[in-house]
Amino acid sequence: MFNKILIANRGEIAIRIMRGCKELGIKTVAVFSEADKTALFRKYADESYLLGPAPPLKSYLNIDKIIEIAHQSEAEAIHPGYGFLAENPDFAEICKKEGIVFIGPPTKAIIDMGSKIVARNTMKKADVPIIPGSEGEIKDVEKAKDVAKECGYPVLIKASAGGGGIGIKTVNSEEDFEEALASTQRLAKSAFGNDAVFIEKYLEEPRHIEFQVLADSHGNVIHVRERECSVQRRHQKLIEETPSVVVNDELREKMGEIAVRATRAAKYENAGTVEFMYSKGDFYFLEMNTRLQVEHPITEVITGVDLLKEQLNIASGGELSYTQEDIKGDGHAIECRINAEDPLNNFTPAPGKIVRYAEPGGPGVRVDSGVYQGFTIPSAYDPMISKLIIWGRNRNEAIVRMKRALWEYQISGIRTNIPFHEVVMNHEKFIKGDYTTHFIPQYNILEEVKKYAEEIRKTGSKAKIVAATTAIGAFMYSMQK
C-alpha cells in the first residue's frame, strides 16, 4: 500500500479521499488554488501546496505544477477525484512516465471510453446492447438524415467527447435536423475541442440506471449493484437511489453480467461505472465513466464496500477484496446533491458566504461535505456544498428519513436547492417510484418549488425558514437577526 498520496482535487471529494487514507495510515497531500486558501480540505490534509497565481479554475488543471508538487512532497500516487483531471488521458500518461501511480484506469481505457463513438463500437463487438443510432461519427448530412429517419424521430445528436450533460440536442423532425447538427458540432468543438457527433434514438420513458464496477490487474471483475439517477436537470444528476425500483433480482443479475462484460471489453482496471438507459423493459449501454462517481456513497452504505479503499488497493497492485458472491444489498439508500444554486432561477449557481451552517444527524444519515460556517463558496467551481446520503431499512423509511434530514439541514446566507429536494421527496410520483429522466419538466417541479418557498415565507417556523434557504432564504434569515 502507498505511504503518501496527492489529491488533485478539492471540496468534498478531496476530504472523502483523505478520510479513507487516514483510516489506512496513508499521508495526504492537498493542492489548492488562491480561491481555496481557507478551504476545509486544505486543513484536513497532512500537507498542502499552493498551485500558484493562475486563475482558480486553471490552477487544478496545471499538470506540470501538480507533478512538480508530487515529486516535491514525495507522493507515490495521485488520486484525481472526479472532474478536473480525472478522465484526462494525458495526465494519466504523464503520471506513468514520471513514476507516479495514477489512481484510476489505464490510459487507453480512458481514451476509448471517453469517445462515445469508440465506446459504442467496443460494446457492440462485445454483444452489449446499445441504443439504435449511427455507426460512427456523422460526416455526411444526407446519410445522417437517413439514419435519423430509420431510427424514427425524435432523435438525439450527441457530442462524442461530451460529458456532464453537455453536447446533447433533441431533434423532433427532419426540418430541424441540419440546424441542430451544425449547432451541436459547434458546441462540441467549443466545449471539448472535438466536433465529432453521432445519432442515437430518443427513448420513451427513459430511466438512467448505472452499475458500479471494480476490476483489478489480476483479471478479477465484479459489479457492486446498481444505482438509479433519473432525477436530472439538463442531463445532470440531482438525486440518486439504490436499489432501483424497476430492477428486480433477475434483471439485476442480467444487467450486472453485461456490466462486467462491458468492463472486460474496455480492458478496464480500478473503479468505474457502466451506465445504461432503461426504457419499457429494455436497457441499452449509454457510456462508461472512468472514475469514482459523485453518487458512490449510496452504494457503500447498502453493500458495506468502501469503494475508495478498493481503488487504493487495486492501484497498489492488490487483488479485489470481494468476489461477486460477497456483494449483497441491505436496505435502501438515497443521495441528494446539496448545491449552492437557485432552483427558482433555473438552477443558476449562487456562490457566497455561508452565514449559518448546521448538518443533520441521527440514524442512517451521512453527510459528505467540504464546507463550514463562515466559508465563502467560490464562483469559479461547481457549486456543490455537500452530498446528503440516507439509509433506511426500505425505500419508504429512506424517503421519510431524507425528509427529516432535509428539514434539519440549516444553510443560510446563500441560496440552496434544499427546497427542491423537499418537494421531490414529497411528490406522489417519486414516492411511488414512477418517474423518468423527464421528471422535473413533466410535473412542473420548479413551479411546485416556488409555491413551497412562498408557503414557507408565509407560515413556516423560524427553524424551518432557516433550513429552507432559497432565493428568499437569505433575506428571511437577515430579517430574523
C-alpha positions in Angstrom: 0.0 0.0 0.0 1.0 3.6 -0.5 2.7 5.8 2.1 1.6 9.1 0.7 -0.9 10.2 -1.9 -1.5 13.6 -3.5 -5.2 14.5 -4.1 -5.5 16.5 -7.3 -9.0 17.8 -6.5 -10.9 20.0 -4.0 -14.0 20.2 -1.9 -16.0 17.2 -0.5 -14.3 14.6 -2.8 -10.9 15.6 -1.6 -12.0 15.2 2.0 -13.7 11.8 1.2 -10.4 10.6 -0.2 -8.4 11.9 2.7 -10.7 10.2 5.2 -10.1 6.8 3.6 -6.3 7.4 3.5 -6.3 8.4 7.2 -8.0 5.1 8.1 -5.3 3.2 6.1 -2.5 5.2 7.7 -1.6 7.0 4.4 -0.3 10.5 4.5 -2.2 13.0 2.2 -1.1 16.0 0.2 -3.5 18.7 -0.9 -3.1 21.2 -3.7 -5.1 24.3 -3.6 -5.8 27.5 -5.6 -5.8 31.0 -4.4 -9.6 30.8 -4.1 -9.4 27.8 -1.8 -6.9 29.1 0.7 -9.4 28.8 3.6 -11.0 25.6 2.3 -11.6 22.7 4.7 -9.8 20.1 2.6 -6.6 22.1 2.8 -6.8 22.0 6.6 -7.6 18.3 6.6 -4.6 17.2 4.6 -1.2 16.4 6.2 0.5 18.7 3.8 -0.8 21.4 1.4 0.7 23.3 -1.5 -0.4 26.4 -3.4 -0.9 25.8 -7.1 0.2 29.3 -7.9 -1.2 32.6 -9.3 -3.1 31.0 -12.2 -6.9 31.7 -12.4 -8.7 29.4 -9.9 -10.2 27.0 -12.4 -6.9 26.6 -14.4 -5.0 26.0 -11.2 -6.4 22.5 -10.8 -5.7 21.8 -14.5 -2.0 22.7 -14.2 -0.5 19.3 -14.8 3.2 20.4 -14.7 2.7 22.1 -11.3 0.8 19.1 -9.8 3.5 16.7 -10.9 6.2 19.1 -9.5 4.4 19.1 -6.1 4.0 15.3 -6.2 7.8 15.0 -6.6 8.5 17.7 -4.0 6.2 16.1 -1.4 7.4 12.6 -2.3 3.9 11.4 -3.0 3.9 7.9 -4.6 0.4 8.2 -6.2 -2.2 10.8 -7.3 -5.9 10.4 -6.9 -7.8 12.7 -9.3 -11.2 12.5 -7.6 -13.8 13.4 -10.2 -13.9 16.3 -12.6 -10.8 18.3 -13.5 -8.1 15.8 -14.5 -10.0 12.6 -13.5 -10.7 11.5 -17.1 -7.7 13.2 -18.8 -5.6 10.5 -20.5 -2.7 12.9 -21.0 -2.5 13.4 -17.2 -2.7 9.6 -16.6 0.1 9.0 -19.1 2.4 11.8 -17.7 1.9 10.3 -14.2 3.1 6.9 -15.5 6.1 8.4 -17.2 7.0 10.3 -14.1 6.9 7.2 -12.0 3.8 8.3 -10.1 0.8 5.9 -9.8 -2.4 7.3 -11.3 -5.2 6.0 -9.2 -7.6 5.2 -12.0 -7.9 3.1 -15.1 -5.2 2.6 -17.8 -4.7 5.4 -20.3 -6.2 3.5 -23.2 -9.4 2.7 -21.3 -9.8 6.4 -20.6 -9.3 7.3 -24.2 -11.6 4.6 -25.6 -14.4 5.2 -23.1 -14.0 9.0 -23.4 -15.1 8.7 -27.0 -18.7 7.8 -27.1 -18.4 6.6 -30.7 -15.4 4.2 -29.8 -17.3 3.1 -26.7 -20.4 2.3 -28.7 -18.4 0.3 -31.2 -16.5 -1.5 -28.4 -19.7 -2.5 -26.7 -21.4 -3.6 -29.9 -18.5 -6.0 -30.6 -18.8 -7.4 -27.1 -22.5 -8.1 -27.6 -23.5 -5.4 -25.1 -26.9 -3.8 -26.2 -26.5 -0.3 -27.5 -29.1 2.4 -28.3 -30.0 2.3 -32.0 -28.2 5.1 -33.9 -25.3 5.9 -36.3 -22.4 3.5 -36.7 -19.9 6.3 -36.0 -19.3 10.0 -36.5 -21.7 11.9 -38.7 -19.8 13.1 -41.7 -22.5 13.1 -44.4 -25.6 15.1 -43.7 -27.9 13.2 -46.1 -26.8 9.8 -44.8 -27.3 11.1 -41.3 -30.8 12.1 -42.2 -31.4 8.6 -43.4 -30.2 7.1 -40.1 -32.4 9.5 -38.2 -35.4 8.6 -40.3 -34.7 4.9 -39.8 -34.5 5.4 -36.0 -37.6 7.4 -36.1 -38.0 10.9 -34.7 -37.3 12.3 -32.2 -33.6 11.5 -32.1 -30.6 12.8 -30.2 -27.5 14.3 -31.7 -24.6 13.8 -29.2 -21.0 15.0 -28.9 -18.7 12.1 -29.0 -16.4 13.7 -26.4 -19.3 15.0 -24.4 -19.9 14.7 -20.7 -21.9 16.2 -17.8 -25.0 16.5 -20.0 -23.2 19.0 -22.4 -23.4 18.5 -26.1 -26.8 16.8 -26.4 -29.6 18.1 -28.6 -33.0 16.6 -29.2 -34.3 16.8 -32.8 -38.0 16.3 -33.4 -38.3 16.5 -37.2 -36.2 16.3 -40.3 -36.8 20.0 -40.9 -34.8 20.8 -37.7 -32.0 18.3 -38.4 -29.4 20.3 -40.3 -29.5 23.3 -37.9 -29.4 21.1 -34.9 -26.4 19.1 -36.3 -24.5 22.3 -37.0 -25.1 23.8 -33.6 -24.2 20.6 -31.8 -20.9 20.4 -33.8 -20.1 24.0 -32.9 -20.8 23.4 -29.2 -18.8 20.1 -29.2 -15.8 21.9 -30.8 -16.0 24.8 -28.3 -16.5 22.7 -25.2 -14.3 19.6 -26.0 -12.0 20.6 -28.9 -13.7 17.9 -30.9 -16.7 18.4 -33.2 -17.4 14.7 -33.8 -21.1 13.9 -33.1 -23.3 10.9 -33.6 -27.1 10.0 -33.6 -29.0 8.0 -31.0 -32.6 7.0 -30.9 -34.6 9.1 -28.4 -36.0 6.6 -25.9 -39.5 6.9 -24.5 -40.0 6.9 -20.7 -36.2 6.6 -20.1 -34.7 5.8 -16.8 -31.0 6.2 -16.1 -29.6 3.2 -14.3 -25.9 2.6 -13.7 -23.8 -0.3 -12.4 -20.7 0.3 -10.2 -17.9 -2.0 -11.3 -14.5 -2.9 -9.8 -11.6 -4.5 -11.8 -8.1 -5.3 -10.7 -4.9 -6.1 -12.7 -5.3 -9.8 -12.0 -8.3 -10.4 -14.2 -11.0 -10.1 -11.5 -14.1 -8.0 -12.3 -17.2 -7.6 -10.3 -20.2 -5.3 -10.2 -21.4 -3.7 -6.9 -25.1 -3.4 -7.8 -27.0 -0.6 -9.5 -27.9 3.0 -8.8 -30.8 4.9 -10.4 -30.0 8.5 -11.4 -33.2 9.6 -13.2 -33.9 12.8 -11.3 -31.9 15.2 -13.5 -31.8 18.7 -14.8 -30.2 19.5 -18.1 -28.9 15.8 -18.2 -27.1 16.4 -14.9 -28.0 14.2 -11.8 -29.5 15.7 -8.7 -30.9 12.7 -6.8 -29.7 9.1 -6.9 -31.0 6.0 -5.1 -30.2 2.3 -4.8 -31.7 -0.2 -5.5 -33.8 1.0 -8.4 -37.5 0.3 -8.1 -37.6 -1.2 -11.6 -34.7 -3.6 -11.1 -35.7 -6.9 -9.7 -33.2 -9.7 -8.8 -33.5 -11.3 -12.3 -32.9 -8.1 -14.1 -30.1 -7.1 -11.7 -28.3 -10.3 -12.5 -28.7 -9.8 -16.2 -27.6 -6.2 -16.3 -24.8 -6.9 -13.8 -23.4 -9.6 -16.0 -23.5 -7.3 -19.0 -21.8 -4.5 -17.0 -19.0 -6.9 -16.1 -18.8 -7.9 -19.8 -18.6 -4.3 -20.8 -15.8 -3.7 -18.2 -13.8 -6.6 -19.6 -14.3 -5.3 -23.2 -12.9 -2.0 -22.2 -9.8 -3.7 -20.7 -10.6 -1.7 -17.6 -9.0 -1.6 -14.1 -9.9 0.2 -10.9 -13.4 1.6 -10.1 -15.8 2.7 -12.8 -19.4 2.9 -13.7 -21.3 1.3 -16.7 -24.3 3.4 -17.4 -27.5 2.2 -19.1 -30.7 3.7 -20.3 -33.8 1.7 -19.4 -37.0 2.1 -21.4 -40.1 0.0 -21.2 -38.4 -3.2 -20.1 -35.4 -2.9 -22.3 -31.9 -1.5 -21.5 -29.0 -0.1 -23.5 -25.4 0.8 -22.9 -25.1 4.6 -22.6 -21.5 5.2 -21.6 -18.7 4.2 -19.1 -17.5 6.7 -16.6 -13.8 6.0 -15.9 -13.6 7.3 -12.4 -15.3 7.3 -9.0 -18.8 8.8 -9.3 -20.3 11.6 -7.2 -23.0 9.2 -6.1 -20.7 6.3 -5.0 -21.7 6.7 -1.2 -25.1 5.2 -1.6 -23.5 2.0 -3.0 -21.2 2.0 0.0 -24.0 2.3 2.6 -26.1 -0.6 1.2 -23.2 -3.0 0.4 -20.6 -2.1 3.1 -17.9 -1.9 0.3 -15.6 1.0 0.8 -15.0 1.9 -2.9 -12.3 4.4 -2.2 -10.2 1.8 -0.3 -10.8 -0.7 -3.1 -9.4 1.9 -5.6 -6.3 2.3 -3.5 -5.9 -1.5 -3.1 -6.3 -2.0 -6.9 -3.9 0.8 -7.8 -1.2 -0.6 -5.4 -1.4 -3.9 -7.3 -3.7 -5.8 -5.0 -6.5 -8.2 -5.9 -10.1 -7.3 -5.2 -11.2 -7.8 -1.6 -14.5 -9.2 -2.8 -15.9 -11.8 -5.1 -19.3 -11.4 -6.8 -20.9 -13.7 -4.3 -19.8 -11.4 -1.5 -21.8 -8.4 -2.8 -25.2 -8.1 -1.0 -27.6 -5.2 -0.7 -29.1 -4.3 2.7 -31.9 -1.7 2.8 -32.3 1.3 0.6 -30.2 4.5 0.2 -30.9 7.9 -1.4 -28.4 10.7 -2.1 -29.4 14.4 -2.6 -26.8 16.7 -4.0 -26.9 19.9 -1.9 -25.8 22.7 -4.2 -25.4 26.5 -3.9 -27.8 27.2 -6.6 -31.2 28.8 -7.1 -33.9 26.4 -8.2 -36.2 29.3 -8.6 -33.9 30.8 -11.3 -33.2 27.7 -13.5 -30.7 26.3 -11.0 -28.3 29.3 -11.5 -25.2 28.9 -9.3 -25.4 31.1 -6.2 -21.9 31.3 -4.6 -21.3 33.4 -1.5 -20.5 33.3 2.2 -22.3 30.7 4.4 -23.6 32.7 7.4 -25.0 29.7 9.2 -24.3 26.0 8.7 -25.6 23.0 10.7 -25.6 19.5 9.2 -28.4 16.9 10.0 -27.6 13.8 12.1 -29.3 10.8 13.6 -29.7 7.2 12.5 -28.9 6.5 8.8 -27.6 9.9 8.0 -24.2 10.5 6.3 -23.1 13.9 5.0 -20.0 14.2 2.7 -19.3 17.9 2.9 -16.5 20.3 2.1 -17.7 23.5 3.8 -18.1 25.1 7.2 -19.9 28.1 8.7 -18.2 31.3 7.5 -16.7 29.7 4.4 -17.2 31.5 1.1 -18.2 29.2 -1.8 -16.1 30.4 -4.8 -17.8 31.3 -8.0 -15.1 29.5 -10.1 -16.1 25.9 -9.3 -19.1 23.5 -9.3 -21.5 24.8 -6.6 -21.8 21.6 -4.7 -21.9 22.1 -1.0 -22.3 18.5 0.1 -23.9 15.2 -0.5 -26.7 14.1 1.9 -26.8 10.3 2.0 -29.6 8.5 3.8 -30.0 4.8 4.6 -33.3 3.1 5.5 -34.4 -0.5 6.0 -36.6 0.0 3.0 -37.4 2.7 0.4 -40.2 4.3 2.4 -38.1 4.6 5.5 -35.3 6.1 3.4 -37.6 8.8 2.0 -39.1 9.7 5.4 -35.6 9.9 6.9 -34.4 12.1 4.0 -37.4 14.5 4.6 -36.4 14.7 8.2 -32.7 15.3 7.4 -33.5 18.0 4.8 -35.6 19.7 7.4 -32.7 19.7 9.9 -30.1 20.9 7.3 -29.5 24.6 8.0 -27.6 26.7 5.5 -28.1 30.4 5.4 -26.5 33.4 3.7 -26.7 31.7 0.3 -29.3 30.1 -1.9 -29.5 26.4 -2.0 -31.6 23.7 -3.7 -32.8 22.1 -0.4 -36.4 23.1 -1.0 -36.2 21.4 -4.4 -35.2 18.2 -2.7 -38.0 18.5 -0.2 -40.6 19.0 -2.9 -39.3 15.9 -4.8 -39.3 13.8 -1.6 -43.0 14.7 -1.1 -44.0 14.2 -4.7 -46.5 11.4 -5.3 -44.7 10.1 -8.4 -41.3 10.0 -6.7 -42.7 8.2 -3.7 -44.3 5.6 -5.9 -41.0 5.3 -7.9 -42.9 6.2 -11.0 -40.5 8.7 -12.6 -38.2 9.1 -15.6 -35.4 11.5 -16.7 -38.2 13.9 -17.7 -39.5 14.1 -14.1 -38.7 17.8 -13.4 -40.3 19.3 -16.5 -43.0 16.7 -16.8 -44.5 17.5 -13.4 -43.6 21.2 -13.3 -41.4 20.6 -10.2 -39.9 24.1 -10.3 -43.4 25.6 -10.1 -44.0 23.4 -7.0 -40.8 24.7 -5.5 -41.9 28.3 -6.0 -45.2 27.5 -4.2 -43.4 25.8 -1.4 -41.0 28.7 -0.9 -43.9 31.1 -0.7 -45.6 28.9 1.8 -42.5 28.8 4.0 -42.3 32.6 3.8 -45.9 33.0 5.0 -46.3 30.2 7.5 -43.0 28.4 8.2 -41.4 28.3 11.6 -38.2 30.2 12.2 -36.2 26.9 12.2 -37.9 25.8 9.0 -37.3 29.1 7.3 -33.6 28.9 8.2 -33.4 25.3 7.0 -35.1 26.0 3.7 -32.7 28.6 2.3 -33.9 29.6 -1.2 -33.9 32.7 -3.2 -35.9 34.2 -0.3 -34.0 32.3 2.4 -31.1 34.7 2.8 -33.5 37.6 3.1 -35.6 35.8 5.7 -32.6 34.9 7.8 -31.5 38.5 7.8 -34.9 39.5 9.0 -34.7 37.2 12.0 -31.3 38.6 13.2 
